[in-house]
Amino acid sequence: MSSYWSSIVHKLTPYVPGEQPKHPRLIKLNTNENPYGPSPRVLDALEKEAADSLRLYPDPNADSVKEAVAEYYGQTPEKVFVGNGSDEVLAHTFQALLKHSQPLLFPDITYSFYPVYCGLYGVKYETVPLREGLAIEPGDYIRPNGGILFPNPNAPTGRLLPLSAIEKILKHNTESVVVVDEAYVDFGGETAISLMDGFPNLLVIQTLSKSRSLAGLRVGFAVGDPALIEGLERVKNSFNSYPMSRFALAGAVAAMKDRAYFEETRGKIILSREALAADLERLGFQVIPSAANFLFARHPERDADRLALQLRETGIIVRHFKQPRIDQYLRITVGTDEQCGSLVKELEKILAV
């Protein structure tokens, strides 16, 4: 450890992202990236943006993206915040809306960046254990808190809360902010944005990384009451007033406007997910019901860590978490039908031994 570090650095346990291997021939089913490329309209927009205008700063307010998101969801631009990926939007949310005297509540098995942000920004928190079947129970969140945060569908489990359950949480927590992280909602869920007008304490966060194939551009956004959005803007403009590149802005607008391509590719992933789940169950896996672009599965007779290593030896990478309660599960990204087929064939060989 360096003596030059600030005191807080010694206490941090950084987030560990999914492996990004350099070998091009691997079948990469570990980081929930979309197996299909971006909309052709996105690529056209990026090509047009590669011009003399790159010498100029991008729009600090990202107005074009705010307008595109607002139009898509039937909202107004002042209810939209845009950031450099949903992780940055989350970071600003922790600073602007979730640091209070009461603890922030989030599930004990969830996106592992949440406790990292709590450590970085000094946010007190308590984890709420998932119930049987790794499900969120809304009643567990009816208690004093300084905010509530959960993904829907949850990650890494993929389980979905219906809007009625989210509404229950909102009705019993009107004095604190409820943040719904919808990184995977487009693969089988219904956005909570439809609840926003009745609950000014609701903030919904989404990303263009997954369902719109833009993980490499880093675009995320939040939709909420203008008072919440103003809090996020104040933090953003005290940190980085130009977070979005011209390429990110142009690509995001094009992606939001190409609804046909979005529907086509997400439909393919949903069909592939259901087929892969059936194949895994045929092989003896227990598969958690998923509304995301990944499956969370365990085999009762095989060690998950060992299975992950055996798959790696065949050139297929899946995600294994060593966290208690889920250390016998594998998180498997839904790839193309060809990639999923290769995974199933290799598992058949491994399980036959």
C-alpha positions in Angstrom: 0.0 0.0 0.0 1.2 3.5 -0.9 1.9 6.1 1.7 0.7 8.7 -0.8 -2.9 7.4 -0.8 -5.8 9.3 0.8 -7.1 7.6 3.9 -10.3 6.3 2.2 -8.3 4.4 -0.4 -6.9 2.0 2.2 -10.5 1.0 3.1 -11.8 0.4 -0.4 -12.5 -3.0 -1.9 -12.9 -2.2 -5.6 -15.5 -3.8 -7.9 -14.1 -6.7 -10.0 -15.6 -6.6 -13.5 -16.1 -9.7 -15.6 -13.1 -11.0 -17.4 -12.4 -9.5 -20.8 -10.1 -12.1 -22.4 -7.9 -11.2 -25.3 -8.2 -14.4 -27.2 -10.6 -13.8 -30.1 -11.8 -17.4 -30.6 -13.3 -17.8 -27.1 -17.0 -18.1 -26.7 -17.6 -15.3 -24.2 -20.7 -15.9 -22.1 -19.5 -14.2 -18.9 -20.3 -10.5 -19.1 -23.9 -10.3 -20.4 -22.9 -8.5 -23.6 -25.4 -8.6 -26.5 -24.4 -11.2 -29.1 -25.8 -9.0 -31.9 -24.1 -5.8 -33.1 -25.6 -2.4 -32.8 -28.3 -1.1 -35.1 -27.0 -0.2 -38.6 -28.4 3.3 -37.9 -26.0 3.6 -35.0 -23.0 2.7 -37.2 -24.1 5.3 -39.8 -24.4 7.9 -37.0 -21.0 7.2 -35.7 -19.5 7.4 -39.2 -21.0 10.8 -39.7 -19.8 12.0 -36.3 -16.1 11.3 -37.3 -15.7 14.8 -38.7 -14.0 18.1 -38.0 -16.5 18.7 -35.2 -14.5 16.3 -32.9 -12.3 19.3 -32.1 -15.4 20.8 -30.3 -16.7 19.8 -26.9 -19.9 17.7 -26.9 -23.2 19.0 -25.6 -22.7 19.1 -21.8 -26.5 18.6 -21.3 -26.9 15.6 -23.7 -30.1 17.2 -24.8 -30.5 15.1 -27.9 -30.3 11.9 -25.8 -32.7 13.2 -23.2 -35.2 14.1 -25.9 -34.9 10.6 -27.5 -35.3 8.8 -24.2 -38.2 11.1 -23.2 -40.0 10.5 -26.6 -39.5 6.7 -26.3 -41.1 6.5 -22.8 -43.7 9.3 -23.2 -42.0 11.6 -20.7 -40.4 15.0 -20.9 -36.7 15.8 -21.1 -36.5 17.4 -17.7 -37.3 14.0 -16.2 -34.3 12.4 -17.9 -30.6 12.3 -16.7 -27.9 11.0 -19.0 -24.5 9.6 -17.9 -21.4 7.8 -19.0 -22.9 4.3 -18.6 -25.4 3.3 -15.9 -22.6 2.8 -13.5 -21.8 6.5 -13.6 -25.5 7.3 -13.2 -25.6 5.0 -10.2 -22.5 6.7 -8.7 -24.1 10.1 -9.0 -27.3 8.7 -7.4 -25.4 7.4 -4.4 -23.9 10.9 -3.9 -27.0 12.9 -4.6 -29.9 10.9 -3.3 -28.8 7.9 -1.1 -26.5 9.3 1.6 -28.6 9.8 4.8 -28.7 9.1 8.5 -30.7 5.9 8.0 -29.1 3.0 6.1 -29.6 2.3 2.4 -31.3 -1.1 1.8 -30.5 -3.5 -1.0 -30.5 -7.3 -1.5 -27.7 -9.4 -0.1 -27.3 -11.1 -3.5 -27.3 -8.4 -6.1 -25.0 -6.2 -8.3 -21.7 -6.2 -6.4 -21.0 -2.5 -7.3 -23.5 -1.4 -4.7 -21.4 -2.0 -1.6 -18.4 -0.6 -3.5 -20.1 2.7 -4.0 -21.2 2.7 -0.3 -17.6 2.4 0.7 -16.4 5.1 -1.7 -19.1 7.6 -0.8 -19.5 6.8 2.9 -23.1 5.6 2.6 -24.4 3.4 5.5 -26.2 0.3 4.2 -27.9 -2.9 5.3 -28.4 -5.9 3.0 -31.8 -7.6 2.9 -31.5 -11.4 2.4 -33.2 -12.9 -0.6 -36.0 -15.4 0.2 -36.4 -19.0 -1.0 -35.6 -19.4 -4.6 -33.4 -16.3 -4.4 -36.4 -14.0 -4.7 -36.9 -10.4 -3.4 -39.7 -10.1 -0.9 -41.3 -6.6 -1.0 -42.4 -6.9 2.6 -38.8 -7.1 3.8 -38.3 -3.4 2.6 -41.1 -2.0 4.8 -38.8 -0.6 7.5 -36.9 2.6 8.3 -34.3 3.4 5.6 -32.4 6.1 3.9 -33.2 4.7 0.4 -34.0 1.5 -1.3 -32.1 0.1 -4.3 -32.5 -3.1 -6.3 -32.1 -4.3 -9.9 -35.1 -5.6 -11.7 -34.5 -8.2 -13.0 -32.1 -8.8 -10.2 -28.5 -9.6 -11.0 -27.0 -12.2 -11.0 -30.2 -14.2 -10.4 -32.3 -12.9 -13.3 -35.5 -13.0 -11.2 -38.1 -10.4 -12.0 -40.4 -8.4 -9.6 -43.8 -7.6 -11.1 -44.8 -3.9 -11.1 -47.4 -4.7 -8.4 -44.5 -5.7 -6.0 -42.6 -2.5 -6.8 -45.7 -0.4 -6.2 -46.0 -2.1 -2.8 -42.5 -1.0 -1.9 -43.1 2.5 -3.1 -46.4 2.9 -1.2 -44.6 2.0 2.1 -41.6 4.1 1.5 -42.7 7.6 0.5 -40.1 9.4 2.6 -37.0 8.0 0.9 -35.8 7.4 -2.7 -36.6 4.1 -4.3 -34.1 3.3 -7.1 -34.9 0.5 -9.6 -31.9 -0.5 -11.7 -33.3 -1.8 -14.9 -30.2 -2.9 -16.8 -31.9 -6.0 -18.0 -35.6 -5.1 -18.1 -35.9 -5.2 -21.9 -35.4 -9.0 -22.0 -38.7 -9.9 -20.2 -39.8 -7.2 -17.8 -41.9 -4.1 -17.7 -40.3 -0.8 -16.8 -41.3 0.9 -13.6 -41.2 4.2 -15.5 -45.0 3.8 -15.8 -45.3 4.2 -12.0 -43.3 7.4 -11.9 -46.2 9.9 -12.0 -47.7 8.6 -8.8 -44.4 8.4 -6.9 -42.1 11.4 -7.0 -39.5 9.4 -5.0 -39.0 6.8 -7.8 -35.9 6.8 -9.9 -35.5 4.3 -12.7 -32.0 3.7 -14.2 -31.3 2.0 -17.5 -28.4 1.3 -19.8 -27.9 1.0 -23.5 -25.1 -1.5 -23.0 -27.3 -4.6 -23.0 -30.5 -4.6 -25.1 -29.2 -2.0 -27.5 -25.7 -3.5 -27.9 -23.8 -0.3 -26.9 -21.5 -1.6 -24.1 -18.5 -0.1 -25.9 -20.0 3.5 -26.0 -21.0 3.8 -22.3 -24.4 5.3 -22.2 -26.8 5.2 -19.3 -29.8 7.3 -18.2 -32.2 7.8 -15.3 -35.9 8.8 -15.4 -37.5 10.4 -12.5 -39.2 13.5 -11.0 -37.5 16.7 -12.0 -36.4 17.3 -8.4 -34.5 14.0 -8.4 -33.0 14.8 -11.8 -31.8 18.2 -10.6 -30.0 16.5 -7.7 -28.2 14.3 -10.2 -27.3 17.2 -12.4 -25.8 19.2 -9.6 -23.5 16.3 -8.7 -22.6 15.7 -12.3 -21.8 19.3 -13.0 -19.6 19.4 -9.9 -17.6 16.4 -11.2 -17.5 16.4 -15.0 -19.6 18.7 -17.1 -18.8 16.9 -20.4 -19.1 13.2 -19.6 -20.6 12.1 -22.9 -18.5 12.0 -26.1 -20.0 13.1 -29.4 -19.9 9.5 -30.5 -21.8 8.3 -27.5 -24.5 11.0 -28.0 -24.9 10.3 -31.7 -25.0 6.5 -31.2 -27.4 6.7 -28.3 -30.0 8.8 -30.2 -29.8 6.4 -33.2 -30.2 3.4 -31.0 -33.3 4.8 -29.2 -34.9 5.7 -32.5 -34.4 2.3 -34.2 -37.2 0.4 -32.5 -37.6 -2.2 -35.1 -34.0 -3.4 -34.7 -34.3 -3.3 -30.9 -37.4 -5.5 -31.0 -35.8 -7.9 -33.5 -32.6 -8.6 -31.5 -34.2 -8.7 -28.1 -36.8 -11.1 -29.4 -34.0 -13.4 -30.7 -32.3 -13.3 -27.3 -35.5 -14.1 -25.4 -36.2 -17.2 -27.6 -32.6 -18.3 -27.3 -32.8 -17.9 -23.5 -35.8 -20.1 -23.2 -34.3 -22.8 -25.5 -31.0 -22.7 -23.5 -32.9 -23.0 -20.2 -34.7 -26.1 -21.5 -31.4 -27.7 -22.6 -29.8 -27.0 -19.2 -32.7 -28.5 -17.4 -32.5 -31.6 -19.6 -28.9 -31.9 -18.5 -30.0 -31.9 -14.8 -29.3 -28.2 -14.0 -31.6 -26.2 -11.7 -32.3 -23.0 -13.5 -33.6 -19.8 -11.8 -36.5 -18.3 -13.8 -34.9 -15.4 -15.8 -36.2 -12.2 -17.4 -32.6 -11.1 -18.3 -30.2 -12.0 -21.1 -28.5 -14.5 -18.8 -29.3 -17.7 -16.9 -28.4 -18.5 -13.3 -28.1 -22.2 -12.9 -26.6 -25.0 -10.7 -26.0 -28.7 -11.1 -26.8 -30.6 -7.9 -24.1 -33.2 -8.6 -21.3 -31.0 -10.0 -19.1 -28.3 -8.4 -19.7 -25.0 -10.2 -16.1 -23.8 -10.0 -15.0 -27.1 -11.5 -17.6 -26.8 -14.3 -16.4 -23.3 -15.1 -12.8 -24.4 -15.3 -13.8 -27.4 -17.5 -15.7 -25.1 -19.9 -12.8 -22.7 -20.0 -10.6 -25.6 -21.2 -12.9 -25.9 -24.2 -12.8 -22.2 -25.0 -16.1 -21.2 -23.3 -16.1 -18.7 -20.5 -19.0 -18.3 -18.0 -19.2 -16.4 -14.7 -18.7 -18.1 -11.4 -19.3 -16.2 -8.1 -17.6 -17.4 -4.9 -20.1 -15.5 -2.7 -21.9 -17.6 0.0 -25.3 -19.0 -1.0 -24.5 -18.7 -4.7 -21.1 -20.4 -5.0 -22.6 -23.4 -6.7 -24.3 -21.3 -9.4 -23.0 -20.3 -12.9 -24.2 -17.2 -14.6 -24.4 -17.9 -18.3 -24.9 -15.1 -20.8 -27.4 -15.9 -23.6 -25.4 -15.9 -26.8 -26.4 -16.7 -30.4 -28.1 -20.0 -31.0 -24.7 -21.3 -32.3 -22.9 -20.2 -29.2 -25.5 -21.7 -26.9 -25.4 -24.9 -28.9 -21.7 -25.1 -28.5 -22.1 -24.6 -24.7 -24.7 -27.4 -24.5 -22.5 -29.8 -26.5 -19.5 -29.3 -24.3 -21.6 -29.6 -21.1 -23.0 -32.9 -22.5 -19.4 -34.2 -22.8 -18.4 -32.9 -19.4 -21.4 -34.4 -17.6 -21.0 -37.8 -19.4 -17.6 -38.4 -17.7 
